[in-house]
Amino acid sequence: MSNATQLIHSIPVDPLTGSISVPIYQTSTFVQDAPGVHKGFDYARSNNPTRQALENVIAQLEAGASGYAFASGLAAIDAVVKLLESGDEILAVDDIYGGAFRLFTHIYAKFGIKVNYVDTTDVANVEAAITDRTKLIWLETPTNPTLKISDIKAIASVAKAKNALLCVDNTFASPALQQPILLGADIVVHSATKYLGGHSDLIAGLVVTANTDLGDKIKFIQNASGAILSPNDSWLVIRGVETLYLRVKEHSNNALKVAQYLQTHPAVDRVYYPGLTEHYNHHIAAEQQNGGFGGVVSFSLRNDTELAARKVVTNTHLFKLAESLGGVKSLVCHPATMTHKSIPSSIRQAAGIVDSLIRLSVGLECFEDLIADIEQSLDKLAAKEIVQTNINQSVWLS
Ligand SMILES: *Cc1c(COP(=O)(O)O)cnc(C)c1O
């Protein structure tokens, strides 16, 4: 059976009523027949049937043993870090999601958990940086916003040899394109806010473990710390996930066309998209991602200034200027002043997040309309550049 068919039928029909849509159990507690005698549910922080339906779906989607739903992607990440103890170390991808960086360095550092950041696009860097104290390797692939690709299988074997856990934040690829557990990862996390929810209408996080031992530990943390996903939002994620394969395929098709178009425009300097053969580690992405390269494309401008980028991101009409990604509507964002503003300029630039870098979350509109929208915005910039070549930049940009 195909993955899409399996997914659609992994969402259960309600055994009580036959409802084809999972019921929303909006309740805090469950009546017991005698103390401790109940139908598998006692208190809704510990377990809720709607949340459990989502948790089972994501475990299947990621080919894992157990799944857990949290109030946000960061709450999911937080639950995984709580597996560690004071004195343990995390080895993390250097181009990490900013919120994970903040959590690691500003919350967990003071509890004695150290984080080393390395460029994981080369597995040799991981081998060189791993220590006996490394208990967790933290990977994102592709990363945000420069779509760096790391070899999950190769890094999983480095982790195994050192008895460290490998956790992959699979938000950008989604399980429709990449299943890290099948490549050797122990844990997968998601910001379900993005492609899994898929409609820019909720905040949610998920954790999937490769085995039930790890799953039981995450379940304990979920209940003990309490950052659970509500029944309503669990239902919305299930509703989004039903069309995951369809959406991600189309996001990927559209993004590839947009990336190829950007390569041809004279105002554009570099284009970052794992589906382009010249993208660094494209061959690894092609091997570990099936059926597409995702919906996020980033690019920089020949005129590498913040002002030029501002012009482009404020002159698009279909691409709405906003943080986040993975929704039906296309979004555009300027990482240097939006998502990555808190990172010092020198570190930012070294990571490729130059002043003119622009990130697109390519949505599900017709790609010709999207390309026309980008073109009219870039052309405004290019025309100004051509007309004003002899004038001091600061004059025409002001
Ligand atoms: C958005 C995002 C997160 C955080 O998820 P929230 O749902 O916003 O808490 C984590 N990782 C990645 C890669 C993200 O894009």
The ligand as an SDF file (V2000), in Angstrom:
LIG
                    3D

 15 15  0  0  0  0  0  0  0  0999 V2000
    9.2870   26.8250   13.6600 C   0  0  0  0  0  0  0  0  0  0  0  0
   10.3430   25.8180   13.9730 C   0  0  0  0  0  0  0  0  0  0  0  0
   10.5290   25.3180   15.2750 C   0  0  0  0  0  0  0  0  0  0  0  0
    9.7230   25.8370   16.4520 C   0  0  0  0  0  0  0  0  0  0  0  0
    8.3980   25.4490   16.3790 O   0  0  0  0  0  0  0  0  0  0  0  0
    7.1940   26.2950   17.0780 P   0  0  0  0  0  0  0  0  0  0  0  0
    6.0140   25.4810   16.6940 O   0  0  0  0  0  0  0  0  0  0  0  0
    7.2240   27.6600   16.4920 O   0  0  0  0  0  0  0  0  0  0  0  0
    7.4790   26.2960   18.5480 O   0  0  0  0  0  0  0  0  0  0  0  0
   11.4940   24.3590   15.4610 C   0  0  0  0  0  0  0  0  0  0  0  0
   12.2640   23.9040   14.4510 N   0  0  0  0  0  0  0  0  0  0  0  0
   12.1370   24.3820   13.1940 C   0  0  0  0  0  0  0  0  0  0  0  0
   13.0290   23.8660   12.1170 C   0  0  0  0  0  0  0  0  0  0  0  0
   11.1800   25.3510   12.9120 C   0  0  0  0  0  0  0  0  0  0  0  0
   11.0670   25.8270   11.6590 O   0  0  0  0  0  0  0  0  0  0  0  0
  1  2  1  0
  2  3  1  0
  2 14  2  0
  3  4  1  0
  3 10  2  0
  4  5  1  0
  5  6  1  0
  6  7  2  0
  6  8  1  0
  6  9  1  0
 10 11  1  0
 11 12  2  0
 12 13  1  0
 12 14  1  0
 14 15  1  0
M  END
$$$$
